[in-house]
Amino acid sequence: MRVFKLKIAMLMLCLFMALGRLEAQPPPPPDPGGGDIPIGGTVPIGGGTIILITLGVGYAVRKAYQAREKIIE
């Protein structure tokens, strides 16, 4: 049993040390040089964001109203 635990400990140590060598993705490309264009482009935030914020506020108001009604009853 002691030898088994030692083998497991050595295996875990080797795997832990190998983690520093493993990389799931290549390094990112270098930044584009020059210009005033920010990384990610100049895409405007569209109307979809306004819709999501409006729906979120409406949902929060509904939940607050329901919670208030539950307390009153």
FILUMLUM-467657 format. One record per residue: x, y, z of N, C-alpha, C in turn; residue in three letters. Coordinates in steps of 0.02 Angstrom, whole numbers. Example, Ala and Ser with C-alpha at 12.3 -4.5 7.8 and 13.67 -1.06 7.14 Angstrom:
+--------+--------+--------+--------+--------+--------+--------+--------+--------+------+
!   n.c1 !   n.c2 !   n.c3 !  ca.c1 !  ca.c2 !  ca.c3 !   c.c1 !   c.c2 !   c.c3 ! type !
+--------+--------+--------+--------+--------+--------+--------+--------+--------+------+
!    660 !   -284 !    390 !    615 !   -225 !    390 !    660 !   -165 !    390 !  ALA !
!    642 !   -112 !    354 !    684 !    -53 !    357 !    645 !      2 !    394 !  SER !
+--------+--------+--------+--------+--------+--------+--------+--------+--------+------+
//
This chain:
+--------+--------+--------+--------+--------+--------+--------+--------+--------+------+
!   n.c1 !   n.c2 !   n.c3 !  ca.c1 !  ca.c2 !  ca.c3 !   c.c1 !   c.c2 !   c.c3 ! type !
+--------+--------+--------+--------+--------+--------+--------+--------+--------+------+
!     42 !    -59 !      0 !      0 !      0 !      0 !     44 !     63 !      0 !  MET !
!     99 !     59 !     37 !    143 !    117 !     41 !    176 !    131 !    -27 !  ARG !
!    194 !     77 !    -63 !    225 !     85 !   -128 !    175 !    116 !   -177 !  VAL !
!    112 !     94 !   -173 !     60 !    121 !   -216 !     51 !    196 !   -205 !  PHE !
!     49 !    217 !   -142 !     43 !    289 !   -127 !    102 !    328 !   -152 !  LYS !
!    162 !    299 !   -147 !    222 !    333 !   -172 !    219 !    340 !   -248 !  LEU !
!    195 !    288 !   -283 !    189 !    292 !   -356 !    138 !    345 !   -377 !  LYS !
!     83 !    348 !   -341 !     31 !    399 !   -356 !     59 !    469 !   -343 !  ILE !
!     96 !    477 !   -289 !    125 !    542 !   -273 !    175 !    563 !   -326 !  ALA !
!    216 !    517 !   -349 !    265 !    532 !   -401 !    231 !    549 !   -467 !  MET !
!    178 !    512 !   -484 !    141 !    526 !   -545 !    110 !    596 !   -542 !  LEU !
!     80 !    612 !   -486 !     49 !    679 !   -478 !    101 !    734 !   -481 !  MET !
!    159 !    722 !   -451 !    213 !    771 !   -454 !    237 !    782 !   -525 !  LEU !
!    245 !    729 !   -563 !    266 !    735 !   -633 !    214 !    772 !   -675 !  CYS !
!    150 !    755 !   -665 !     98 !    789 !   -701 !     94 !    863 !   -683 !  LEU !
!    103 !    878 !   -620 !    101 !    948 !   -598 !    159 !    987 !   -628 !  PHE !
!    218 !    956 !   -632 !    275 !    991 !   -661 !    267 !    999 !   -737 !  MET !
!    231 !    954 !   -769 !    222 !    958 !   -841 !    170 !   1012 !   -860 !  ALA !
!    129 !   1033 !   -813 !     78 !   1082 !   -828 !    108 !   1148 !   -852 !  LEU !
!    166 !   1165 !   -829 !    198 !   1227 !   -850 !    219 !   1225 !   -923 !  GLY !
!    230 !   1166 !   -950 !    251 !   1158 !  -1019 !    193 !   1155 !  -1068 !  ARG !
!    135 !   1135 !  -1044 !     78 !   1126 !  -1088 !     43 !   1193 !  -1100 !  LEU !
!     26 !   1206 !  -1162 !    -11 !   1266 !  -1179 !    -70 !   1246 !  -1222 !  GLU !
!   -129 !   1269 !  -1205 !   -188 !   1251 !  -1242 !   -195 !   1292 !  -1306 !  ALA !
!   -169 !   1353 !  -1306 !   -176 !   1397 !  -1363 !   -110 !   1429 !  -1380 !  GLN !
!   -100 !   1447 !  -1442 !    -39 !   1483 !  -1460 !    -42 !   1554 !  -1431 !  PRO !
!     14 !   1587 !  -1427 !     13 !   1656 !  -1400 !    -27 !   1701 !  -1447 !  PRO !
!    -56 !   1755 !  -1420 !    -96 !   1800 !  -1462 !    -51 !   1837 !  -1512 !  PRO !
!    -81 !   1859 !  -1567 !    -41 !   1896 !  -1617 !    -21 !   1964 !  -1589 !  PRO !
!     31 !   1993 !  -1616 !     53 !   2058 !  -1591 !      1 !   2112 !  -1606 !  PRO !
!      3 !   2165 !  -1567 !    -44 !   2221 !  -1576 !    -34 !   2253 !  -1644 !  ASP !
!    -88 !   2277 !  -1674 !    -80 !   2312 !  -1738 !    -42 !   2377 !  -1726 !  PRO !
!      6 !   2389 !  -1766 !     48 !   2448 !  -1755 !     17 !   2511 !  -1783 !  GLY !
!     21 !   2564 !  -1744 !      2 !   2630 !  -1768 !    -73 !   2642 !  -1773 !  GLY !
!    -91 !   2705 !  -1785 !   -161 !   2723 !  -1794 !   -196 !   2736 !  -1728 !  GLY !
!   -255 !   2765 !  -1735 !   -295 !   2781 !  -1677 !   -351 !   2730 !  -1666 !  ASP !
!   -350 !   2676 !  -1705 !   -403 !   2626 !  -1699 !   -389 !   2582 !  -1638 !  ILE !
!   -435 !   2579 !  -1590 !   -425 !   2536 !  -1532 !   -428 !   2462 !  -1550 !  PRO !
!   -398 !   2421 !  -1509 !   -400 !   2350 !  -1521 !   -472 !   2327 !  -1515 !  ILE !
!   -496 !   2290 !  -1562 !   -565 !   2268 !  -1563 !   -606 !   2307 !  -1613 !  GLY !
!   -577 !   2358 !  -1643 !   -611 !   2397 !  -1694 !   -652 !   2453 !  -1665 !  GLY !
!   -692 !   2482 !  -1708 !   -733 !   2539 !  -1687 !   -807 !   2522 !  -1696 !  THR !
!   -826 !   2463 !  -1676 !   -895 !   2440 !  -1683 !   -938 !   2477 !  -1631 !  VAL !
!   -991 !   2510 !  -1653 !  -1034 !   2545 !  -1605 !  -1078 !   2495 !  -1567 !  PRO !
!  -1099 !   2515 !  -1508 !  -1145 !   2474 !  -1470 !  -1214 !   2488 !  -1498 !  ILE !
!  -1247 !   2436 !  -1522 !  -1310 !   2444 !  -1558 !  -1371 !   2447 !  -1513 !  GLY !
!  -1429 !   2445 !  -1546 !  -1492 !   2449 !  -1511 !  -1508 !   2387 !  -1470 !  GLY !
!  -1474 !   2331 !  -1484 !  -1486 !   2270 !  -1446 !  -1470 !   2279 !  -1372 !  GLY !
!  -1420 !   2320 !  -1358 !  -1402 !   2333 !  -1288 !  -1458 !   2371 !  -1253 !  THR !
!  -1487 !   2419 !  -1287 !  -1542 !   2457 !  -1258 !  -1601 !   2411 !  -1242 !  ILE !
!  -1615 !   2365 !  -1288 !  -1670 !   2318 !  -1276 !  -1656 !   2275 !  -1216 !  ILE !
!  -1595 !   2249 !  -1211 !  -1578 !   2206 !  -1154 !  -1582 !   2244 !  -1088 !  LEU !
!  -1558 !   2305 !  -1086 !  -1561 !   2345 !  -1025 !  -1633 !   2359 !  -1006 !  ILE !
!  -1675 !   2376 !  -1055 !  -1745 !   2390 !  -1042 !  -1781 !   2328 !  -1014 !  THR !
!  -1769 !   2270 !  -1044 !  -1799 !   2209 !  -1020 !  -1775 !   2192 !   -949 !  LEU !
!  -1711 !   2203 !   -936 !  -1684 !   2190 !   -869 !  -1715 !   2235 !   -816 !  GLY !
!  -1724 !   2298 !   -832 !  -1755 !   2345 !   -785 !  -1828 !   2326 !   -774 !  VAL !
!  -1863 !   2307 !   -828 !  -1932 !   2287 !   -821 !  -1939 !   2225 !   -778 !  GLY !
!  -1894 !   2177 !   -787 !  -1895 !   2116 !   -746 !  -1882 !   2132 !   -673 !  TYR !
!  -1835 !   2176 !   -659 !  -1819 !   2194 !   -590 !  -1879 !   2229 !   -558 !  ALA !
!  -1912 !   2273 !   -595 !  -1970 !   2308 !   -568 !  -2026 !   2259 !   -553 !  VAL !
!  -2037 !   2211 !   -598 !  -2089 !   2160 !   -588 !  -2075 !   2119 !   -525 !  ARG !
!  -2012 !   2097 !   -518 !  -1994 !   2057 !   -459 !  -2001 !   2097 !   -395 !  LYS !
!  -1982 !   2161 !   -397 !  -1990 !   2203 !   -337 !  -2064 !   2212 !   -320 !  ALA !
!  -2105 !   2221 !   -371 !  -2177 !   2229 !   -359 !  -2207 !   2165 !   -329 !  TYR !
!  -2186 !   2107 !   -356 !  -2211 !   2043 !   -331 !  -2188 !   2032 !   -258 !  GLN !
!  -2126 !   2050 !   -243 !  -2102 !   2042 !   -175 !  -2139 !   2088 !   -127 !  ALA !
!  -2155 !   2148 !   -149 !  -2192 !   2195 !   -107 !  -2263 !   2170 !    -95 !  ARG !
!  -2295 !   2144 !   -147 !  -2362 !   2116 !   -139 !  -2363 !   2057 !    -92 !  GLU !
!  -2310 !   2016 !    -94 !  -2306 !   1958 !    -51 !  -2299 !   1979 !     23 !  LYS !
!  -2262 !   2033 !     35 !  -2253 !   2058 !    104 !  -2318 !   2087 !    130 !  ILE !
!  -2355 !   2122 !     87 !  -2418 !   2154 !    108 !  -2470 !   2101 !    126 !  ILE !
!  -2471 !   2045 !     91 !  -2521 !   1993 !    105 !  -2506 !   1958 !    167 !  GLU !
+--------+--------+--------+--------+--------+--------+--------+--------+--------+------+
//
